[in-house]
Amino acid sequence: MIDNGHFDFGENKVQEAIEKWSKIKNENGSIKLHLVGKLQTNKVKYAVKIFDYIHSVDNEKLASKIAEEQIKNNKNIKIFIQVNVGNEIQKSGISKNKVSDFYTYCLKLKLDIQGLMCIPPEGQNSDRFFKDLKIINESLGLKKLSMGMSSDYISAIQNSSTHVRIGSNIFGKRV
């Protein structure tokens, strides 16, 4: 894929990314690696070293730890705030009514907030959740949206998504 000009890749797990991408990234500075999975605070120091984007920032403790590690590593990570658009208790993400306050908190930490990210509830029409997130994103003056996966990326793009996650359509289902 790199030979064909594709330079942005997503990973769900920090350890897998380190194993897969460390050497490749050292050999090719054009590659941009996106963490699209949940990030635990104890893995932030590793994530900041290898990732260029983190799409799953959803709490103050995590945001603070990222800010601290960025300073230590003299690196500026591009951040997406994960929003729990369906208010699902089993999913990560900040609630829709707390996004504005959390965004302000992240700005005080000097985090480079690119936009918002969501994963809509499974089995429901994603379109309405994408529309909601687009409205919140615009209200904050943000230009990028990380939403849409293999099953709903067309709807996400129709709702202004700039970053879609279509790994299983390309690589197949995870085993």
N, C-alpha and C positions, 0 to 999 in steps of 0.2 A: 504494500500500500504506500509506503514511503517513497518507493521508486516511481510511483504514479502521481506524486504530488500531494498526498494526504498527510497532514502534519499534526492534526488534533486528534487525540485519543483519550477515551475515558476509562477509568478503572474504578471498581467498587471498594477495593481493599488496599490499604497502604502497603502491607507486606508483599502482596502479589505484585504491586507496581514496582517496588524496589527490586525485586528479583527479576522481573521482566524488562524493566526500562532503564535501569541505571546505566548500563553500558551503552545502550542505543542512544540515550539522551546525551551522553558525553561525546559520542561520535557525530551527533547531528543536532546542532543548536537550534534548528528550526522547529523541532518537535515541541508541542505544547501538550502537557499532560493534565487532564481534568479528573479530580476526585469527585465522583458522583454518588458514592456511598456514604454511609454514616461515618463520622469521624469522632473518635473518642479522644478526650483531652490527653491521655497518656501516649497517644500516637502523633500528636501535633508536631513534635520536634522532627520526626521522620517525614511527615507529610510536607512540611514547609520546605524541606531540602529537595524533594523530587517533583512536587506538583507546581503547576503554574496557575491553576484555578482550583478553587474548592467550592463546590455547588451545594454544600449541606450545612452551612453555619446556621445554628438555630437557638443558641443560648449565650448568655453573657459570659459564663465561665469559658466556653470554647472560644468565643470572640477574643477575650482577653489573652488567652494562651496563644492564639495565632498572632496577635499583635506583638506579644513578648518575643516569640520565636522569630518573627520577621526582623525585628531589631537585631537580635543576636546573629542572624544569618545575612543581614543586609540584603534582604529580598522582599519584593513587593508582590504578594499573591493577589490575584483577582478573585473576588468573593461574590457568591450568590447567597442570598438569605433564603433558607428553606422554609416554606410556609405550609402548614398543615391545612390545606384548603377544605378538607372534608371533616375536620375536627375528629379524626380517628384516634382513639386512645393508643392503638398499637403502632402508630406512625410517629416519626420524628417531625419536627417543624414547629415554628412559632405560630400561634393562633393569628388569624387575620386581623383581629382587633388590637393586637400588640405589635404589628409590623412597624408602624411609624415610630414608636418609641424605641424599638430595638434598632432600627435603621439609624436613628439619631445617636444611640449609644455606640454603634459601630463607627460612625463618622468621628466621634470624639476620640476613638482609639486610632484614628487615621487609617482604617481599613479601606481598601479600594473596592467599594461595593459596585458591582456591575449591574446587578438586577436581582430579581427574585426567581426562585425555583419551586416547583411543586410536583408531587406525584398524586394524581387524583385517586379517589376510591376505586378499587377494582370492581368491575361489573356495573358501573354507573356511566352515564354519558359524560365523557371528559369535557366536552365543549363548554358547558356552563361553568366548570371550575377554571378552565383556561381563560374564559371571559372575565371572571372575577379577579384572577391574578393579574391580567392585563390592566384592568382598571386601577388596581392598587399600585402596580408598577408605575403607571403613568402619573398617578397622584404624587408619587415621590420624585418624579422627574427622571426616572431611570430608563435607559434605552434598551437593555438586554433582558431577555427572558429565557430561562432554562426550563423547558417543559415539553413533554411529548416523548413517548417511547415507541417501540416497534408497533404496538397495537393502535396508537392514537396520534402519531406524529403529524399526519395530514391536518387534523383539527388543530393541533398546536401551532403549526405553521400559519394556518388561516387566522389564528389569534395572536400573531406577531412573535412567535417563538423564534429566537435567534440561535438557540442551542438545543438540539434534539438528541436523544439517546436511543439509537436504533441498533445496538449491538447484536441482539438475538436474530434480527433479520439478516445481518451480515455474517456473524460467526456461529449462529445456532444457539440453542438454549444452553445455559450453564449446566454442568453436570454435578 
